[in-house]
Amino acid sequence: MELCEKVYALVARIPRGRVASYGQVAAWCGSPRAARAVGRALARVPRGLGLPCHRVVRSDGSVTEAFGPGGQRRLLEREGIVFTPDGRVDMGRFHWEGEGLAPPPGRGTKKQREAMTVMRTVLHDVAELGQSIWLDTISRDLILSGGLQEWIGQGVAGVTTNPSIFEQAIANTGDYDREIAAMAREGRDASAIYEALTLQEVGAAADILRPVHDRTGGLDGYVSLEVNPLLAADRDSTVSEARRLFAALGRPNVMIKIPATPEGVGAVEDCIAAGVNVNATLIFSAEQYASVAEAYVRGLEARALQGLPPTVASVASVFVSRVDTAVDKVLVEKGESALQGRIAVDGIRAAYRRFRTIFSGPRWDALAAKGAGVQRPLWASTGTKNPAYSDVLYLEALIGPDTVNTVPPKTLTAFLDHGRAALTLDGDPQEERNRLARLGELGIDLDAICATLLKDGLSAFEAAFRSLLAAIGEKAGA
């Protein structure tokens, strides 16, 4: 039986006056980490089934706008369900525990139930709130040792890479030396060897993540590979490179990373129109984010005009901790402590509000009706740089629906140990505006700082790329 059919059969049994969470429905269907897939299944329930879909809520009791503003709450209140003062279902009173259901396949014994309990982590709780956690690293050892599979078992749903990560994996270990030497003997230069190795690693990781991609209906399970950063100022060359790499990988669950320079934003639009999955990267401000999101929409519209399905996957990577590092340095010089560690999160929340605006309304609805999915914002650079801050600050403060957080292993380990899952992304817009105004009063130009971060980030990737090619050249000649 397909997952949709299992979901429909189960939801039909949720009694009046009770609710179940998306994760609970997924678990009882035998797919405990497919909460989002349950949501998508309920979003396309065939007319005439009459299912009580409004009785499925998030694990914290919050409801969605799928039934119109306030619609789900009104339907539940008509059944006698009481909401807490903060607008959530009182799960202690109205949560349905599946009374009367037979244990689903694979969960019928005590030992199996205990094993499932051990497998569940805070990452699964975050997923139920609508955010996917991806891993920001890749290496030969991670793939061959089973380490990536272990991360997936703990709730990781994707992988991101960049030239710096590959430099660490290839140049600073001996894992690839034998292959580099063999390819050098075949007459390949450093660039060709680099490409062969990165395509191999990204392809292998994508194959491991393919079940996640399939289980989530294409929402997750992606691995990202960046275009040559030396092409960032050349729109046409970036598009050509992205299309070539995407074709060479030949898998639906890969994304090509494109730096969000002005030329790169144009390349994002062209690649989306060409059906290439894109991870737009090195975004530092809400305005820069909005330009990328608009490029994604234009790319989908171009496909729709050609009669092609607007079903291309994409994320927009907005960098976090680097903003605080840069702003805090200036704040310290000015003797201002109240704003330290606040501006980066404020910027992310501003970008998230732009996301909600861009992916709503008639223009977006027309694409969504044809099957388009939103370009999810992805929070990047979420490892805490300042030891005075919580080591999970940029995870706990940025959890919200339709988002991704890509996390370095050290930070992810800390979050698994003591992180907490709660919806935190909305914030207080007025307080954020007040802090931004205070920056202006202090003579701090946030836009200029973000522009510098883009320039510096691109320079760092270019330097890592050149260093990696040089290291490959040295290993090839050894």
Salt bridges, closest charged atoms under 4 A:
ASP60 OD2 - ARG88 NH1 2.22
GLU77 OE2 - ARG73 NE 2.94
GLU79 OE2 - ARG16 NH1 3.96
GLU79 OE2 - HIS54 NE2 2.74
GLU79 OE2 - ARG55 NH2 2.98
ASP86 OD2 - ARG88 NE 3.02
GLU97 OE2 - HIS95 ND1 3.25
GLU99 OE2 - ARG18 NH2 3.21
ASP125 OD1 - ARG120 NH2 2.79
GLU128 OE2 - ARG120 NH2 3.34
ASP177 OD1 - LYS475 NZ 2.66
GLU179 OE2 - ARG140 NH1 2.60
GLU186 OE1 - ARG188 NE 3.15
GLU195 OE2 - ARG244 NH1 2.61
GLU201 OE2 - ARG140 NE 3.17
ASP207 OD1 - ARG251 NE 2.75
ASP214 OD1 - ARG210 NE 2.95
ASP214 OD1 - HIS213 ND1 3.47
ASP220 OD2 - ARG36 NH1 3.31
ASP220 OD1 - ARG376 NH2 2.90
GLU241 OE1 - ARG244 NH2 2.94
GLU269 OE1 - ARG298 NE 2.88
ASP270 OD2 - ARG235 NE 2.79
GLU287 OE2 - ARG354 NH1 2.70
GLU294 OE1 - ARG363 NH1 2.99
GLU301 OE2 - ARG363 NE 2.71
GLU336 OE1 - ARG438 NH2 3.13
ASP346 OD2 - ARG435 NE 2.62
ASP391 OD1 - HIS418 NE2 2.90
GLU396 OE2 - ARG420 NE 3.66
ASP417 OD2 - HIS418 ND1 2.83
ASP426 OD1 - ARG356 NH1 2.98
GLU431 OE1 - ARG435 NH1 3.96
GLU432 OE1 - ARG353 NH2 2.70
GLU441 OE1 - ARG438 NH1 3.23
